[in-house]
């Protein structure tokens, strides 16, 4: 090897490459641990209605360690996403001494039983609220489906001037609605032949010439019949 110029050149090149790599790693480590380039400001963007600045600063202070280059943006995002109303966070460095975070809050659409709220994306989150919201319920993991159906039911009911106040998917996967004026609608289970939206649409089409003409308060309508529906009114209870 020692009398082979080609092999000597290759060995020298490899040693130089290793030395350069070690020097680069040492420089990087020095840069990350240096007291220079401190993070002087965290800029918060986003429309915030429920999350206050003190919450954001407290969560960020615990997770922004080191200088501008060493700050762990992943840990910062994860920390801020633990705040009750925060749905999603993005973070980036702004040279020379700032970190910019953009927060997206949950927008509450409904209550989910007695265990929190559901946002407009059909995601459940654990927050207490006094807002007047419709009530959703269903088996675990059905929040997105209940949210989707709520929007479809609301669109169908809009011509009647009604809106769902409660949308429940039972453990047997049957759909139940309670309207804002108190009427309970039993829609039943979906089927390939007749989806529940079709039953509701049939009821809505028949409503002006049937229930709208009955001068009594309606309490319960069962829509699970193939060619009609059954009605219960309080005055006729035995």
C-alpha positions in Angstrom: 0.0 0.0 0.0 2.8 2.5 1.0 4.4 2.2 -2.4 1.0 2.6 -4.3 0.3 6.3 -4.9 -3.3 5.6 -5.9 -4.2 3.8 -2.6 -2.3 6.5 -0.7 -4.4 9.2 -2.3 -7.6 7.3 -1.6 -6.6 6.9 2.1 -5.7 10.5 2.4 -9.0 11.6 0.8 -10.9 9.4 3.2 -9.1 10.8 6.2 -9.7 14.3 5.1 -13.4 13.6 4.6 -13.6 12.0 8.1 -11.8 15.0 9.6 -14.1 17.5 7.8 -17.2 15.6 9.1 -15.9 15.6 12.6 -15.1 19.3 12.4 -18.6 20.0 11.1 -20.2 18.0 13.9 -18.1 19.8 16.4 -19.0 23.1 14.9 -22.7 22.1 15.0 -22.5 21.0 18.6 -20.8 24.3 19.5 -23.5 26.3 17.6 -26.4 24.4 19.4 -24.9 24.8 22.8 -23.7 28.4 22.3 -25.2 31.2 24.5 -25.2 33.3 21.3 -28.4 33.6 19.2 -30.9 33.4 22.0 -34.7 33.2 21.3 -35.9 36.7 22.3 -39.5 36.5 21.2 -42.3 34.0 20.4 -44.8 35.5 17.9 -48.3 34.1 18.1 -50.6 34.2 15.1 -54.1 32.9 14.6 -57.6 34.0 15.6 -57.9 33.1 19.3 -61.2 33.4 21.2 -60.6 31.0 24.2 -56.8 30.7 24.6 -55.1 33.5 26.4 -51.6 34.8 26.0 -50.6 33.6 29.5 -51.5 30.0 28.7 -49.4 30.1 25.5 -46.4 31.7 27.2 -46.5 29.2 30.0 -46.7 26.2 27.7 -44.0 27.6 25.4 -41.6 28.6 28.2 -41.4 25.0 29.4 -40.4 23.7 26.0 -38.2 26.4 24.3 -34.8 25.5 25.6 -31.4 26.5 24.2 -30.8 29.0 21.5 -32.4 29.9 18.1 -31.0 26.8 16.5 -31.4 24.3 19.3 -35.1 25.1 20.1 -37.2 22.0 19.6 -40.1 23.1 17.5 -41.7 19.7 17.6 -41.8 19.8 21.4 -43.2 23.3 21.2 -46.0 22.3 18.9 -46.9 19.3 21.1 -46.9 21.4 24.2 -49.2 24.0 22.8 -51.6 21.4 21.5 -52.2 20.2 25.0 -54.0 23.5 25.7 -57.7 22.8 26.0 -59.0 24.9 23.0 -56.0 24.4 20.7 -56.6 22.1 17.8 -53.4 22.5 15.7 -50.1 24.4 15.9 -47.5 25.1 13.3 -44.1 26.7 14.3 -41.1 28.1 12.4 -37.9 30.0 13.1 -37.6 33.7 12.0 -34.0 34.9 11.8 -32.3 36.0 13.9 -34.1 35.6 17.2 -37.8 34.8 16.9 -40.1 31.8 16.7 -43.5 32.2 15.0 -46.3 29.9 16.1 -49.7 29.8 14.4 -52.5 28.4 16.5 -55.8 27.0 15.2 -58.5 26.7 17.9 -61.4 24.2 18.0 -64.7 25.7 16.8 -67.3 24.0 18.9 -70.2 22.5 16.9 -72.0 20.4 19.5 -71.8 18.6 22.8 -70.9 15.0 22.9 -73.0 13.3 25.6 -71.6 14.5 29.0 -67.9 14.1 27.9 -66.9 17.3 26.1 -67.5 18.9 22.8 -67.3 18.1 19.1 -65.7 20.6 16.7 -66.6 21.4 13.1 -64.2 18.7 11.9 -66.1 16.0 13.8 -63.4 15.7 16.5 -64.1 15.3 20.2 -62.2 17.5 22.7 -62.5 17.8 26.4 -63.6 21.4 27.3 -66.4 22.7 29.5 -68.7 25.3 27.8 -71.9 27.1 28.7 -72.7 27.8 25.0 -76.1 26.7 23.7 -75.1 23.8 21.4 -76.9 20.8 19.9 -76.3 17.4 21.6 -74.6 14.5 19.8 -74.1 11.0 20.9 -73.0 7.7 19.5 -70.6 4.7 19.9 -66.9 5.5 20.4 -65.3 6.6 17.2 -68.5 7.8 15.4 -68.0 11.5 16.1 -67.1 12.3 12.5 -70.1 10.3 11.1 -72.5 11.9 13.5 -71.2 15.4 12.5 -71.6 14.6 8.8 -75.1 13.3 9.3 -76.0 16.4 11.4 -75.2 18.6 8.5 -77.2 16.5 6.1 -80.2 16.4 8.5 -80.0 20.2 9.1 -80.0 20.9 5.3 -83.0 18.7 4.8 -84.9 20.3 7.7 -84.1 23.9 6.7 -87.2 24.4 4.5 -89.4 23.7 7.5 -87.6 26.3 9.6 -86.4 23.5 11.8 -82.9 22.4 13.0 -81.7 19.3 14.9 -81.2 20.0 18.6 -80.1 16.4 19.3 -78.6 13.7 17.0 -78.1 10.3 18.5 -76.6 7.1 16.9 -77.7 4.3 19.2 -75.5 1.3 20.1 -77.5 -0.6 17.4 -76.6 2.1 14.9 -80.1 3.5 14.7 -80.6 7.3 14.2 -82.7 9.5 16.4 -83.4 13.2 16.1 -84.9 15.8 18.4 -85.8 19.0 16.7 -85.4 22.5 18.2 -89.2 22.6 18.8 -89.2 19.4 20.7 -90.4 16.8 18.1 -88.6 13.5 18.3 -88.0 11.6 15.0 -87.1 8.0 15.0 -85.2 7.3 11.8 -84.0 3.8 12.4 -81.0 2.1 10.9 -79.5 2.8 7.5 -80.1 0.3 4.7 -79.0 0.0 1.1 -82.5 0.2 -0.1 -83.6 3.2 2.0 -81.0 5.4 3.7 -82.2 7.4 6.7 -81.9 10.7 4.7 -84.5 9.3 2.3 -87.0 8.6 5.2 -86.4 12.1 6.5 -86.9 13.7 3.1 -90.2 11.8 2.7 -91.4 13.0 6.0 -90.4 16.6 5.2 -92.2 16.4 1.8 -95.4 15.1 3.5 -95.2 17.5 6.5 -97.1 20.5 5.0 -100.2 18.5 4.1 -100.1 16.2 7.2 -98.7 17.3 10.6 -98.7 21.0 9.7 -102.5 20.8 9.5 -103.0 19.1 12.9 -103.7 21.7 15.6 -101.9 19.8 18.3 -98.4 19.6 19.7 -96.5 16.8 18.1 -94.3 14.7 20.3 -92.9 11.7 18.5 -92.8 10.5 14.9 -91.6 7.0 13.9 -90.3 7.1 10.3 -89.2 3.4 10.1 -92.3 2.5 8.0 -91.7 1.9 4.3 -94.7 3.9 3.1 -95.5 6.3 5.9 -94.9 7.2 9.5 -96.6 6.9 12.9 -97.4 9.9 15.1 -97.8 10.3 18.8 -99.3 13.4 20.4 -99.5 14.1 24.2 -103.3 14.6 24.3 -103.9 11.1 23.0 -101.9 9.2 25.6 -103.9 6.6 27.4 
